[in-house]
Amino acid sequence: MRTLYCIIFLLITASFAGCRQKDADDIAKLKELNQRLEDEFYNVREAERISLEIYRRTLEYSRTSIDDKPVFFGKDTVNTFSLDELALKPRLIFCFSTNTCTPCIDSVIGLIKGRFTGFESNETILIVGDYPLRIRENCYGKRMLSGIDLPVAEIEAPFFFVLDKSMEISFLHIFNKMNPELTKIYLDEICKKYDF
């Protein structure tokens, strides 16, 4: 009889230990799920914050006038010309600064090249940036437009706008790395509106 009580006691103890281990596993799974949900919530909030900032800057800089100054291509500072000469026909301007992350620029260049065959030779699509002179002759296969002062230069993301006779920033689009699909849509819509 004593043996039977010992066996029953051991079975009960083992079942409680099994329950405790199952509870510990369940708690660990719940903690992991909670962490994943917190991470997803943070990502959604961050994406929303970035989108709102991009929207704010787009409203702030759209229709801003650009000064007509002498500009030049690459590092040819001898052959300057007036920016308004360049703006006689609409141009799609792609801008970035040295503060812009290289993967973002590479992503946008990939989108541009996917949309525009012959991007390197297309004279209606221009690149503007504050890169060193040695890089301005061949920046993603194009010569950079230099000497242009943009009020939007503080934006630390690649961006586009259309330059035309109005000498204002039109159709400003700031690249959002959280949603690159928007840039594809932008490029498609700009191509429908202009003959780039």
Accessible surface in RSA format (square Angstrom, percent):
REM  Atomic radii and reference values for relative SASA: ProtOr
REM  Chains: A
REM  Algorithm: Lee & Richards
REM  Probe-radius: 1.40
REM  Slices: 20
REM RES _ NUM      All-atoms   Total-Side   Main-Chain    Non-polar    All polar
REM                ABS   REL    ABS   REL    ABS   REL    ABS   REL    ABS   REL
RES MET A   1   152.83  79.1 109.40  72.4  43.43 103.4  94.33  80.2  58.50  77.5
RES ARG A   2   199.13  83.6 194.36  99.1   4.77  11.4  69.68  95.2 129.45  78.5
RES THR A   3    95.52  67.9  91.39  92.7   4.13   9.8  60.52  81.3  35.00  52.9
RES LEU A   4    91.75  51.1  89.32  63.9   2.43   6.1  90.57  63.6   1.18   3.2
RES TYR A   5   130.02  60.7 126.26  71.8   3.77   9.8  94.60  71.1  35.43  43.7
RES CYS A   6    69.03  52.2  65.79  73.4   3.23   7.6  19.29  48.9  49.74  53.6
RES ILE A   7    86.63  49.3  86.15  64.2   0.48   1.1  86.57  62.3   0.06   0.2
RES ILE A   8    76.13  43.3  75.67  56.4   0.46   1.1  76.13  54.8   0.00   0.0
RES PHE A   9   135.54  67.8 133.11  82.4   2.44   6.3 135.42  82.1   0.13   0.4
RES LEU A  10   113.79  63.4 110.35  78.9   3.44   8.7 110.63  77.7   3.16   8.5
RES LEU A  11   117.14  65.2 112.47  80.5   4.66  11.7 113.11  79.4   4.03  10.8
RES ILE A  12    86.18  49.0  84.67  63.1   1.51   3.6  86.17  62.1   0.01   0.0
RES THR A  13    61.42  43.7  59.49  60.3   1.92   4.6  56.94  76.5   4.47   6.8
RES ALA A  14    62.61  57.6  48.08  74.2  14.53  33.1  54.82  77.2   7.80  20.7
RES SER A  15    63.27  53.5  50.88  67.9  12.40  28.6  48.67 103.6  14.61  20.5
RES PHE A  16   119.17  59.6 118.61  73.5   0.56   1.5 118.62  71.9   0.55   1.6
RES ALA A  17    50.57  46.5  44.37  68.5   6.20  14.1  45.83  64.5   4.74  12.6
RES GLY A  18    41.49  51.2   0.00   N/A  41.49  51.2  34.79  95.5   6.70  15.0
RES CYS A  19    72.85  55.1  68.38  76.3   4.47  10.5  20.02  50.7  52.84  57.0
RES ARG A  20   164.45  69.0 159.08  81.1   5.37  12.8  69.79  95.4  94.66  57.4
RES GLN A  21   107.49  60.1 104.91  76.7   2.58   6.1  45.20  96.2  62.29  47.2
RES LYS A  22   128.76  62.8 125.13  76.8   3.63   8.6  97.68  87.9  31.08  33.1
RES ASP A  23    80.28  56.2  79.00  78.6   1.29   3.0  20.29  47.8  59.99  59.8
RES ALA A  24    51.48  47.3  41.53  64.1   9.95  22.6  46.15  65.0   5.32  14.1
RES ASP A  25    63.97  44.8  61.57  61.3   2.40   5.7  15.90  37.4  48.07  47.9
RES ASP A  26    53.98  37.8  52.34  52.1   1.64   3.9  20.71  48.7  33.27  33.2
RES ILE A  27    94.26  53.6  94.02  70.0   0.25   0.6  94.23  67.9   0.03   0.1
RES ALA A  28    58.80  54.1  50.34  77.7   8.46  19.2  54.22  76.3   4.59  12.1
RES LYS A  29   139.76  68.2 134.45  82.5   5.32  12.7  84.16  75.8  55.60  59.2
RES LEU A  30   114.17  63.6 110.35  78.9   3.82   9.6 110.91  77.9   3.26   8.8
RES LYS A  31   145.03  70.8 136.85  84.0   8.18  19.5  86.12  77.5  58.90  62.7
RES GLU A  32   105.92  60.8  98.29  74.4   7.63  18.2  37.52  72.6  68.40  55.8
RES LEU A  33    76.21  42.4  75.99  54.4   0.22   0.6  76.00  53.4   0.21   0.6
RES ASN A  34    80.95  55.8  79.06  76.4   1.89   4.5  16.10  38.8  64.85  62.7
RES GLN A  35    94.18  52.7  93.87  68.6   0.31   0.7  40.03  85.2  54.15  41.1
RES ARG A  36   122.46  51.4 121.71  62.0   0.75   1.8  57.94  79.2  64.52  39.1
RES LEU A  37    98.41  54.8  94.36  67.5   4.05  10.2  94.71  66.5   3.70  10.0
RES GLU A  38    94.26  54.1  87.22  66.0   7.04  16.8  38.30  74.1  55.96  45.7
RES ASP A  39    70.32  49.3  68.39  68.1   1.93   4.6  23.54  55.4  46.77  46.6
RES GLU A  40    98.34  56.5  97.56  73.8   0.77   1.8  37.60  72.7  60.74  49.6
RES PHE A  41   134.80  67.4 129.81  80.4   4.99  13.0 134.20  81.4   0.60   1.7
RES TYR A  42   138.32  64.6 136.19  77.5   2.12   5.5 103.21  77.6  35.10  43.3
RES ASN A  43    79.97  55.2  78.98  76.3   0.99   2.4  18.75  45.1  61.22  59.2
RES VAL A  44    96.01  63.2  91.72  83.0   4.29  10.3  94.93  82.5   1.07   2.9
RES ARG A  45   123.92  52.0 119.97  61.2   3.95   9.4  23.03  31.5 100.88  61.1
RES GLU A  46    41.00  23.5  39.36  29.8   1.64   3.9  13.29  25.7  27.70  22.6
RES ALA A  47    29.94  27.5  29.58  45.6   0.37   0.8  29.94  42.2   0.00   0.0
RES GLU A  48    81.81  47.0  74.66  56.5   7.15  17.0  28.44  55.0  53.36  43.6
RES ARG A  49   133.46  56.0 128.51  65.5   4.95  11.8  71.90  98.3  61.56  37.3
RES ILE A  50    31.15  17.7  30.35  22.6   0.80   1.9  31.12  22.4   0.03   0.1
RES SER A  51    49.78  42.1  44.70  59.7   5.07  11.7  29.16  62.1  20.62  28.9
RES LEU A  52   110.43  61.5 107.04  76.6   3.39   8.5 107.53  75.5   2.90   7.8
RES GLU A  53    57.24  32.9  54.27  41.1   2.96   7.1  30.06  58.2  27.17  22.2
RES ILE A  54    32.10  18.3  32.10  23.9   0.00   0.0  32.10  23.1   0.00   0.0
RES TYR A  55   135.92  63.5 133.17  75.8   2.75   7.2  98.18  73.8  37.74  46.5
RES ARG A  56   116.55  48.9 112.98  57.6   3.58   8.5  70.35  96.2  46.20  28.0
RES ARG A  57    51.19  21.5  51.19  26.1   0.00   0.0   6.55   9.0  44.63  27.1
RES THR A  58    31.54  22.4  31.54  32.0   0.00   0.0  27.91  37.5   3.63   5.5
RES LEU A  59   112.47  62.6  93.42  66.8  19.04  47.9  94.09  66.1  18.38  49.5
RES GLU A  60    92.09  52.9  62.07  47.0  30.02  71.5  39.72  76.8  52.37  42.8
RES TYR A  61    16.40   7.7  16.40   9.3   0.00   0.0  12.89   9.7   3.51   4.3
RES SER A  62    38.69  32.7  26.46  35.3  12.23  28.2  20.27  43.2  18.42  25.8
RES ARG A  63   136.00  57.1 123.30  62.9  12.70  30.2  63.83  87.2  72.17  43.7
RES THR A  64    36.94  26.3  29.44  29.8   7.51  17.9  30.02  40.3   6.92  10.5
RES SER A  65    76.72  64.8  62.74  83.7  13.98  32.2  36.04  76.8  40.68  57.0
RES ILE A  66     7.22   4.1   0.00   0.0   7.22  17.4   0.62   0.4   6.60  17.9
RES ASP A  67    90.76  63.6  82.44  82.1   8.31  19.7  17.07  40.2  73.68  73.5
RES ASP A  68    75.64  53.0  44.43  44.2  31.21  73.8  22.93  54.0  52.71  52.6
RES LYS A  69    81.13  39.6  79.51  48.8   1.62   3.9  45.12  40.6  36.01  38.4
RES PRO A  70    93.00  67.8  83.40  76.0   9.60  34.9  83.77  69.2   9.23  57.4
RES VAL A  71     0.13   0.1   0.13   0.1   0.00   0.0   0.13   0.1   0.00   0.0
RES PHE A  72    25.80  12.9  25.80  16.0   0.00   0.0  25.80  15.6   0.00   0.0
RES PHE A  73    45.45  22.7  43.34  26.8   2.11   5.5  43.34  26.3   2.11   6.0
RES GLY A  74     0.00   0.0   0.00   N/A   0.00   0.0   0.00   0.0   0.00   0.0
RES LYS A  75   107.11  52.3  92.50  56.8  14.60  34.8  47.20  42.5  59.91  63.8
RES ASP A  76    45.41  31.8  37.80  37.6   7.61  18.0  21.84  51.4  23.57  23.5
RES THR A  77    78.18  55.6  64.46  65.3  13.72  32.7  37.91  50.9  40.27  60.9
RES VAL A  78   132.28  87.0 106.29  96.2  25.99  62.6 112.16  97.5  20.12  54.6
RES ASN A  79    98.99  68.3  88.85  85.9  10.14  24.4  27.93  67.2  71.06  68.7
RES THR A  80    65.50  46.6  40.76  41.3  24.74  59.0  15.63  21.0  49.87  75.4
RES PHE A  81    51.71  25.9  42.89  26.6   8.82  23.0  51.71  31.4   0.00   0.0
RES SER A  82    31.33  26.5  26.54  35.4   4.79  11.0  27.23  58.0   4.10   5.8
RES LEU A  83     0.46   0.3   0.46   0.3   0.00   0.0   0.46   0.3   0.00   0.0
RES ASP A  84    61.18  42.9  59.22  58.9   1.96   4.6  14.17  33.3  47.01  46.9
RES GLU A  85    99.68  57.2  88.09  66.6  11.59  27.6  34.58  66.9  65.10  53.1
RES LEU A  86    15.48   8.6  12.39   8.9   3.09   7.8  15.47  10.9   0.01   0.0
RES ALA A  87     0.40   0.4   0.25   0.4   0.16   0.4   0.28   0.4   0.12   0.3
RES LEU A  88   123.60  68.8 108.80  77.8  14.79  37.2 108.80  76.4  14.79  39.8
RES LYS A  89   103.94  50.7 102.84  63.1   1.11   2.6  57.35  51.6  46.59  49.6
RES PRO A  90    48.11  35.1  45.75  41.7   2.36   8.6  45.75  37.8   2.36  14.7
RES ARG A  91    30.01  12.6  30.01  15.3   0.00   0.0   0.00   0.0  30.01  18.2
RES LEU A  92     0.10   0.1   0.10   0.1   0.00   0.0   0.10   0.1   0.00   0.0
RES ILE A  93     0.00   0.0   0.00   0.0   0.00   0.0   0.00   0.0   0.00   0.0
RES PHE A  94     0.00   0.0   0.00   0.0   0.00   0.0   0.00   0.0   0.00   0.0
RES CYS A  95     3.37   2.6   3.37   3.8   0.00   0.0   3.37   8.5   0.00   0.0
RES PHE A  96     5.26   2.6   0.00   0.0   5.26  13.7   2.32   1.4   2.94   8.4
RES SER A  97    12.27  10.4  11.42  15.2   0.85   2.0  10.99  23.4   1.28   1.8
RES THR A  98    77.76  55.3  50.73  51.4  27.03  64.4  35.33  47.5  42.43  64.1
RES ASN A  99   102.22  70.5  75.81  73.3  26.41  63.6  12.11  29.2  90.11  87.1
RES THR A 100     7.97   5.7   0.47   0.5   7.50  17.9   0.48   0.7   7.49  11.3
RES CYS A 101    56.52  42.8  44.46  49.6  12.06  28.3  42.46 107.6  14.06  15.2
RES THR A 102    78.79  56.0  75.75  76.8   3.04   7.2  44.84  60.2  33.95  51.3
RES PRO A 103    92.89  67.7  87.44  79.7   5.45  19.8  91.64  75.7   1.25   7.8
RES CYS A 104    14.79  11.2  12.86  14.3   1.92   4.5   1.83   4.6  12.96  14.0
RES ILE A 105     0.13   0.1   0.13   0.1   0.00   0.0   0.13   0.1   0.00   0.0
RES ASP A 106    68.83  48.2  59.61  59.3   9.23  21.8  28.09  66.1  40.74  40.6
RES SER A 107    55.40  46.8  40.99  54.7  14.41  33.2  21.67  46.1  33.74  47.3
RES VAL A 108     0.00   0.0   0.00   0.0   0.00   0.0   0.00   0.0   0.00   0.0
RES ILE A 109     8.53   4.9   8.53   6.4   0.00   0.0   8.53   6.1   0.00   0.0
RES GLY A 110    43.07  53.1   0.00   N/A  43.07  53.1  33.46  91.8   9.61  21.5
RES LEU A 111    30.53  17.0  23.54  16.8   6.98  17.6  26.53  18.6   4.00  10.8
RES ILE A 112     0.02   0.0   0.02   0.0   0.00   0.0   0.02   0.0   0.00   0.0
RES LYS A 113    85.83  41.9  73.25  44.9  12.58  30.0  39.14  35.2  46.69  49.7
RES GLY A 114    68.91  85.0   0.00   N/A  68.91  85.0  36.52 100.2  32.39  72.5
RES ARG A 115    94.40  39.6  80.72  41.1  13.68  32.6  22.82  31.2  71.58  43.4
RES PHE A 116    10.48   5.2   6.49   4.0   3.99  10.4   9.36   5.7   1.12   3.2
RES THR A 117   132.83  94.5 109.95 111.5  22.89  54.5  81.95 110.1  50.88  76.9
RES GLY A 118    43.71  53.9   0.00   N/A  43.71  53.9  29.52  81.0  14.19  31.8
RES PHE A 119     1.03   0.5   0.52   0.3   0.51   1.3   0.52   0.3   0.51   1.5
RES GLU A 120    80.04  46.0  65.77  49.8  14.27  34.0  33.44  64.7  46.60  38.0
RES SER A 121    90.99  76.9  67.41  90.0  23.58  54.3  54.98 117.1  36.01  50.4
RES ASN A 122    29.23  20.2  20.40  19.7   8.83  21.3  12.91  31.1  16.32  15.8
RES GLU A 123   131.41  75.4 125.05  94.6   6.36  15.1  41.53  80.3  89.88  73.4
RES THR A 124    16.89  12.0  16.89  17.1   0.00   0.0  16.24  21.8   0.65   1.0
RES ILE A 125     0.02   0.0   0.02   0.0   0.00   0.0   0.02   0.0   0.00   0.0
RES LEU A 126     8.09   4.5   7.80   5.6   0.29   0.7   8.09   5.7   0.00   0.0
RES ILE A 127     0.15   0.1   0.00   0.0   0.15   0.4   0.00   0.0   0.15   0.4
RES VAL A 128     9.14   6.0   9.09   8.2   0.05   0.1   9.09   7.9   0.05   0.1
RES GLY A 129    14.53  17.9   0.00   N/A  14.53  17.9   6.46  17.7   8.07  18.1
RES ASP A 130    77.96  54.6  62.07  61.8  15.89  37.6  38.32  90.2  39.63  39.5
RES TYR A 131    32.47  15.2  32.14  18.3   0.33   0.9  19.01  14.3  13.46  16.6
RES PRO A 132    59.79  43.6  47.63  43.4  12.16  44.2  59.54  49.2   0.25   1.5
RES LEU A 133    89.70  50.0  83.87  60.0   5.83  14.6  83.87  58.9   5.83  15.7
RES ARG A 134   178.50  74.9 153.71  78.4  24.79  59.0  68.13  93.1 110.36  66.9
RES ILE A 135    53.60  30.5  49.75  37.1   3.85   9.3  53.60  38.6   0.00   0.0
RES ARG A 136    39.84  16.7  39.84  20.3   0.00   0.0   0.00   0.0  39.84  24.1
RES GLU A 137    62.20  35.7  51.72  39.1  10.48  25.0  30.39  58.8  31.82  26.0
RES ASN A 138   106.79  73.6  91.04  88.0  15.74  37.9  28.54  68.7  78.25  75.6
RES CYS A 139     2.99   2.3   0.96   1.1   2.03   4.8   2.03   5.1   0.96   1.0
RES TYR A 140    60.90  28.4  42.28  24.1  18.63  48.5  45.50  34.2  15.40  19.0
RES GLY A 141    38.53  47.5   0.00   N/A  38.53  47.5  19.14  52.5  19.39  43.4
RES LYS A 142    16.05   7.8  10.97   6.7   5.09  12.1  11.42  10.3   4.64   4.9
RES ARG A 143   111.36  46.8 101.21  51.6  10.15  24.2  38.45  52.6  72.91  44.2
RES MET A 144     0.06   0.0   0.06   0.0   0.00   0.0   0.06   0.0   0.00   0.0
RES LEU A 145     0.76   0.4   0.00   0.0   0.76   1.9   0.00   0.0   0.76   2.0
RES SER A 146     2.98   2.5   0.09   0.1   2.89   6.7   2.93   6.2   0.05   0.1
RES GLY A 147    36.74  45.3   0.00   N/A  36.74  45.3  22.66  62.2  14.08  31.5
RES ILE A 148    19.72  11.2   1.23   0.9  18.49  44.6   2.15   1.5  17.57  47.7
RES ASP A 149    74.77  52.4  66.61  66.3   8.17  19.3  26.25  61.8  48.52  48.4
RES LEU A 150    20.65  11.5   6.24   4.5  14.41  36.2   7.30   5.1  13.35  35.9
RES PRO A 151    54.83  40.0  31.44  28.7  23.39  85.0  44.74  36.9  10.09  62.7
RES VAL A 152     0.00   0.0   0.00   0.0   0.00   0.0   0.00   0.0   0.00   0.0
RES ALA A 153    63.07  58.0  49.69  76.7  13.37  30.4  53.94  76.0   9.13  24.2
RES GLU A 154   105.95  60.8  83.20  62.9  22.75  54.2  43.18  83.5  62.77  51.2
RES ILE A 155     5.26   3.0   3.82   2.8   1.44   3.5   4.67   3.4   0.59   1.6
RES GLU A 156   115.76  66.5  93.72  70.9  22.04  52.5  25.49  49.3  90.27  73.7
RES ALA A 157    23.97  22.0  23.08  35.6   0.89   2.0  23.97  33.8   0.00   0.0
RES PRO A 158     0.10   0.1   0.10   0.1   0.00   0.0   0.10   0.1   0.00   0.0
RES PHE A 159     4.20   2.1   4.20   2.6   0.00   0.0   4.20   2.5   0.00   0.0
RES PHE A 160     0.00   0.0   0.00   0.0   0.00   0.0   0.00   0.0   0.00   0.0
RES PHE A 161     0.00   0.0   0.00   0.0   0.00   0.0   0.00   0.0   0.00   0.0
RES VAL A 162     0.00   0.0   0.00   0.0   0.00   0.0   0.00   0.0   0.00   0.0
RES LEU A 163     0.00   0.0   0.00   0.0   0.00   0.0   0.00   0.0   0.00   0.0
RES ASP A 164    31.47  22.0  31.47  31.3   0.00   0.0   8.35  19.7  23.12  23.1
RES LYS A 165   154.61  75.4 132.05  81.0  22.56  53.7  78.43  70.6  76.18  81.1
RES SER A 166    57.88  48.9  26.47  35.3  31.42  72.4  38.85  82.7  19.03  26.7
RES MET A 167    25.06  13.0  24.95  16.5   0.11   0.3  24.95  21.2   0.11   0.2
RES GLU A 168    43.14  24.8  43.14  32.6   0.00   0.0   2.39   4.6  40.74  33.3
RES ILE A 169     0.00   0.0   0.00   0.0   0.00   0.0   0.00   0.0   0.00   0.0
RES SER A 170     3.96   3.3   3.38   4.5   0.58   1.3   2.89   6.2   1.07   1.5
RES PHE A 171    90.91  45.5  72.13  44.7  18.78  48.9  82.98  50.3   7.93  22.7
RES LEU A 172    13.26   7.4   0.00   0.0  13.26  33.3   0.00   0.0  13.26  35.7
RES HIS A 173    25.82  14.1  23.66  16.4   2.16   5.5  10.00  10.3  15.82  18.4
RES ILE A 174     5.90   3.4   2.84   2.1   3.06   7.4   2.84   2.0   3.06   8.3
RES PHE A 175     8.36   4.2   4.94   3.1   3.41   8.9   4.94   3.0   3.41   9.8
RES ASN A 176     6.51   4.5   5.38   5.2   1.13   2.7   2.67   6.4   3.84   3.7
RES LYS A 177   132.79  64.8 111.31  68.3  21.48  51.1  60.56  54.5  72.23  76.9
RES MET A 178    81.43  42.2  48.28  32.0  33.16  78.9  29.76  25.3  51.67  68.5
RES ASN A 179    61.72  42.6  60.03  58.0   1.69   4.1  12.50  30.1  49.22  47.6
RES PRO A 180    58.63  42.7  58.63  53.4   0.00   0.0  58.63  48.4   0.00   0.0
RES GLU A 181    90.06  51.7  88.84  67.2   1.22   2.9  40.97  79.2  49.09  40.1
RES LEU A 182    80.25  44.7  77.56  55.5   2.69   6.8  77.56  54.5   2.69   7.2
RES THR A 183     0.31   0.2   0.31   0.3   0.00   0.0   0.00   0.0   0.31   0.5
RES LYS A 184    94.54  46.1  91.15  55.9   3.40   8.1  46.83  42.1  47.72  50.8
RES ILE A 185    92.43  52.6  91.04  67.8   1.39   3.4  92.42  66.6   0.01   0.0
RES TYR A 186    26.07  12.2  21.06  12.0   5.00  13.0  25.93  19.5   0.14   0.2
RES LEU A 187     1.11   0.6   1.11   0.8   0.00   0.0   1.11   0.8   0.00   0.0
RES ASP A 188    56.74  39.7  56.67  56.4   0.07   0.2  13.03  30.7  43.72  43.6
RES GLU A 189    88.88  51.0  85.22  64.5   3.66   8.7  36.81  71.2  52.07  42.5
RES ILE A 190     5.41   3.1   5.31   4.0   0.10   0.2   5.41   3.9   0.00   0.0
RES CYS A 191    24.12  18.2  10.12  11.3  14.00  32.9   7.90  20.0  16.22  17.5
RES LYS A 192   156.22  76.2 118.07  72.4  38.15  90.8  86.80  78.1  69.42  73.9
RES LYS A 193   124.57  60.8  90.19  55.3  34.38  81.9  46.73  42.1  77.84  82.9
RES TYR A 194    37.49  17.5  29.72  16.9   7.77  20.2  27.82  20.9   9.68  11.9
RES ASP A 195   145.47 101.9 118.43 117.9  27.04  63.9  42.38  99.7 103.09 102.8
RES PHE A 196    30.88  15.5   2.93   1.8  27.95  72.7  17.13  10.4  13.76  39.4
END  Absolute sums over single chains surface
CHAIN  1 A    12157.1      10527.3       1629.8       7204.2       4952.9
END  Absolute sums over all chains
TOTAL         12157.1      10527.3       1629.8       7204.2       4952.9
